[in-house]
């Protein structure tokens, strides 16, 4: 699924997940400054299991608070329920038939070398733009979108089941792993937990600057993404 949340606070937050439906919470323009800061949180394969979507079990106070300040959209759709076509479509504002991205092996720049992406648009209008983690489909970063190179946690995609050991020799991850896991390690010993810490550190540094910013944070694991998004939003 995809979903997007935009708050009416000084910082506009965006949350979406690749593939499936698109659900939005959008800001009312009257409550936003002329150049709001943008926090863009991406994650794979989520469902709307949140308090703001009527789930009484899930505890999501920060996302629910964000939802209360905007408008919740319950019915919208993505262009194609596959990761790279979906992300390419959202970030370029064009259909898969225009990007020519229908699979996981094609970069949208091949068909659209001059297209202006969402973060690139902000960069072209005076924003500092930074990406970390999986914003575009992994392996298909877009350097022209960012003011600085994209950064990633030390644990690559596929290693999320084990603690991060930056000094360990690299090994090929298994093709499949258990559907769930609960390792007895701190959150930041795993890929997405480390990414949340990176995002919080970046936000605190950017808030101290006068230049408006667009920060893209891309989580991999659906099970951890909302919990960690709560942490990031709670740091604002």
C-alpha positions in Angstrom: 0.0 0.0 0.0 0.9 3.6 -0.2 -0.2 6.3 2.2 0.8 9.8 2.8 0.4 12.0 5.9 0.8 15.7 5.8 0.5 17.8 9.0 -0.6 21.4 9.5 2.3 21.9 11.9 5.5 23.9 11.0 6.8 20.7 9.6 4.9 18.8 6.9 5.2 15.1 7.3 4.6 12.5 4.6 4.2 8.8 5.1 3.6 6.3 2.3 4.2 2.6 1.6 5.0 1.1 -1.8 2.4 -1.0 -3.5 -1.4 -1.1 -3.1 -3.7 1.7 -2.0 -2.8 5.3 -1.4 -4.1 6.9 1.8 -3.5 10.5 2.6 -3.6 13.1 5.3 -3.1 16.5 3.7 -2.5 19.9 5.2 -4.8 22.8 5.0 -2.8 25.5 3.4 -3.9 28.3 5.7 -2.1 26.7 8.7 1.2 26.2 6.9 4.1 28.6 6.6 5.0 29.7 3.0 8.0 27.3 3.0 7.2 24.4 5.4 9.9 21.8 6.1 9.1 18.3 4.7 9.6 15.0 6.4 8.9 12.2 3.9 8.7 8.7 5.4 8.5 5.7 3.1 8.0 2.0 3.9 7.2 -1.2 2.1 3.9 -3.1 2.1 1.8 -1.5 4.9 -1.9 -1.7 5.6 -3.8 1.1 7.4 -3.5 -0.6 10.8 -3.5 2.6 12.8 -5.6 4.3 15.4 -6.5 7.1 13.0 -7.9 4.4 10.6 -10.1 2.9 13.3 -7.9 0.1 14.7 -8.5 0.1 18.5 -5.6 -2.2 19.2 -2.7 -0.4 17.5 -1.2 2.4 19.6 0.0 5.2 17.3 -0.4 8.4 19.2 2.1 10.5 17.2 0.7 9.5 13.8 -2.8 9.9 15.2 -1.9 13.4 16.4 -0.6 14.1 12.9 -3.8 12.8 11.4 -5.9 15.0 13.6 -4.2 18.2 12.2 -4.9 17.3 8.6 -7.4 15.4 6.4 -7.5 11.6 6.2 -8.2 10.1 2.8 -9.6 6.6 2.9 -10.0 5.9 -0.8 -7.2 6.5 -3.3 -5.1 4.3 -5.5 -1.5 3.8 -6.7 -0.5 3.4 -10.3 0.9 -0.1 -10.0 1.2 -2.4 -6.9 4.9 -3.1 -7.4 7.7 -1.3 -5.6 9.8 0.4 -8.2 7.0 1.4 -10.6 4.9 2.7 -7.7 7.8 4.7 -6.2 8.9 6.0 -9.6 5.3 7.1 -10.4 4.8 8.9 -7.1 8.2 10.6 -7.1 8.0 11.8 -10.7 4.3 12.5 -10.9 4.0 10.4 -14.1 2.3 7.1 -14.9 4.3 3.8 -15.4 3.5 4.0 -19.1 5.4 7.3 -19.1 8.3 6.2 -16.9 8.5 2.9 -18.7 9.1 1.3 -15.3 6.9 -1.8 -15.0 9.5 -4.0 -13.2 12.3 -3.9 -10.6 15.1 -3.6 -13.1 14.5 -0.3 -14.9 15.4 3.2 -13.8 13.0 6.0 -14.7 15.8 8.2 -15.9 16.3 5.9 -18.9 13.0 7.0 -20.4 12.8 10.4 -18.6 16.3 11.8 -18.3 15.1 15.4 -17.8 12.1 14.7 -15.4 12.1 16.7 -12.2 11.4 14.5 -9.2 9.5 15.6 -6.0 12.7 16.2 -3.9 14.4 17.7 -6.9 11.6 20.2 -7.3 12.2 21.3 -3.7 15.9 21.5 -4.2 15.4 23.7 -7.3 13.4 26.1 -5.1 15.9 26.7 -2.4 15.4 23.6 -0.1 18.1 21.5 1.3 17.2 17.9 0.3 18.5 14.7 1.9 17.6 11.1 1.5 18.4 8.1 3.7 17.4 4.5 3.3 15.0 3.3 0.6 13.3 6.2 -1.1 13.7 5.1 -4.6 13.8 1.3 -5.2 17.0 -0.1 -3.8 19.8 0.1 -6.3 18.1 3.0 -8.2 19.0 6.1 -6.3 18.7 9.5 -8.1 21.6 11.7 -7.1 20.2 14.8 -8.8 17.3 14.7 -6.4 19.5 15.4 -3.3 21.7 18.2 -2.0 24.0 15.6 -0.4 24.6 11.9 -1.2 22.0 9.4 0.0 23.1 7.6 3.2 22.2 4.1 4.4 22.4 2.2 7.7 25.3 -0.1 8.1 23.2 -3.2 7.9 22.1 -3.7 4.3 18.7 -4.8 3.2 18.2 -8.5 4.1 20.3 -8.3 7.3 17.5 -7.0 9.5 17.2 -10.3 11.5 20.7 -9.9 13.0 22.5 -7.2 15.0 24.6 -4.7 13.1 28.3 -5.6 13.3 30.2 -3.1 11.1 33.5 -5.0 11.5 32.1 -8.4 10.5 33.0 -9.9 7.2 30.2 -9.5 4.6 28.1 -12.5 3.8 25.3 -13.2 1.4 21.9 -13.0 3.2 19.5 -15.9 2.8 16.8 -15.5 0.2 14.1 -16.0 2.7 13.9 -15.7 6.5 11.3 -16.1 9.2 8.1 -14.1 8.8 8.6 -12.5 12.2 11.5 -12.1 14.6 12.2 -10.8 18.1 16.0 -10.6 18.6 17.0 -9.5 22.1 18.9 -6.4 20.9 18.3 -2.6 21.0 16.2 -1.2 18.1 19.2 0.6 16.7 21.1 -2.7 16.4 18.9 -3.5 13.4 18.6 -1.8 10.0 15.4 0.2 10.5 16.2 1.1 14.1 19.5 2.6 13.1 17.7 4.5 10.3 15.3 6.0 12.8 18.2 7.3 14.8 19.8 8.7 11.7 16.6 10.5 10.9 16.2 12.0 14.3 19.8 13.2 14.3 19.3 14.8 10.9 16.0 16.5 11.9 17.6 18.0 15.0 20.5 19.4 12.9 18.2 20.7 10.1 15.8 22.4 12.5 18.6 24.6 13.7 19.2 26.0 10.2 17.4 28.8 8.4 17.2 26.9 5.1 13.9 24.9 4.6 14.5 21.1 4.2 13.1 18.0 2.5 14.2 14.9 4.4 13.3 11.5 2.9 13.5 8.5 5.2 12.9 5.0 3.7 12.2 2.0 6.0 12.3 -1.6 4.7 10.4 -3.6 7.2 6.6 -3.1 7.4 6.4 -4.6 10.9 8.8 -2.0 12.3 8.1 1.0 10.1 5.1 2.4 11.9 6.7 1.9 15.3 9.8 3.7 14.2 7.9 6.4 12.4 6.2 7.0 15.7 9.7 7.6 17.2 10.7 10.0 14.5 7.5 12.0 14.7 7.7 12.0 18.4 11.1 13.7 18.2 9.7 16.8 16.4 
